Amino acid sequence: MFQNDISFVYEDIDKNTEDIKSIIKSLMLKHLNESVSAPFFYSYELEDLKEELPDGWKLDVDKSKEVSANQVRLTVFNAYFEASRHFEDYEETDVKLTGESIGVLNLDDEDANVIALRGIDAPYDDDWDKNLLELSDASGDSEIKLSVSGGSNFGNKCKTFTIPGKYIDEDFEFFSEKEADRSNVMDIIKFIKSL
């Protein structure tokens, strides 16, 4: 349970925001330098997960973090379906887990609302010198992608794209204006404007 990992950043924008290219570049750099790493699950798994939790554990989703009805969420992410997280000695401990929707992402050939665990309220494990669900390692392919998730006023339309550029030497190289016009940056912008 929760033995996976997603690294992500997101920003909510208005559909008619100017200079979306700059926002995309900023998000890519934030993903490189400041992304949050967390266990994740799909929103449709929530009730089943609650039933599987040990006694004394509670799992809630913070609805205030959802994309608002008239905005669009841009999420840059990469995910590992296989990860090792600390889980020892917590079966009989009171634990409160809080998740938040980070957007509708295509992780494995399906679009689904992804919930990342952002809050883990549990005592520190002095015996193991670790926090509950602390990440030890993650493995497998983990392509970096950008997802666009429209709010309910846009029919919750969504689409996931490959990243519009590349990481080089601990920095993000964005396309020049001419290259951007030939890349999927324009496809991303067109999709946002079409919502």
KASULRA-V433263 format. One line per field, one symbol per residue. ss: DSSP state (2 for helix, 1 for strand, 0 for the rest). phi: phi as a letter, one per 20 degrees, with the letter a starting at -180 (. if undefined). psi: psi as a letter, one per 20 degrees, with the letter a starting at -180 (. if undefined). Layout:
ss = ???
phi = ???
psi = ???
//
This chain:
ss = 000011111111100000022222222222222201110111222222222200001111102220000001111111110111100000000011111111111100001111111111100010000100001111100000111111022200011111001111001111002222220222222222220
phi = .mebbcdbbbbecegegelfgfffffffffffdcfedbfbbegfegfffgfeffgnecccdfffefffgdccddcdbbcdecbdcfcfldfddfcddcdbfdpeddebmbebfdddfdccdbffeffelbegmffeacbofbfeccddcefffdmlfbadcffeqbeclmbdeeffgffffeefgffffffffef
psi = pkmrpppqqrpprqhkpqlhghgggghghhhghjqppqqrrqhiighgghhiqqpiqppqpohiiqprhkrppppprqqpioqpqpiqkjhkqppppprqpjroqnhlkqpqppppohponqqpnhgilqqpkppgrqraqmpprpqpoqrhikkkqrqpqqqmaqpplkrpoqqrgghhhiajghggghgghi.
//
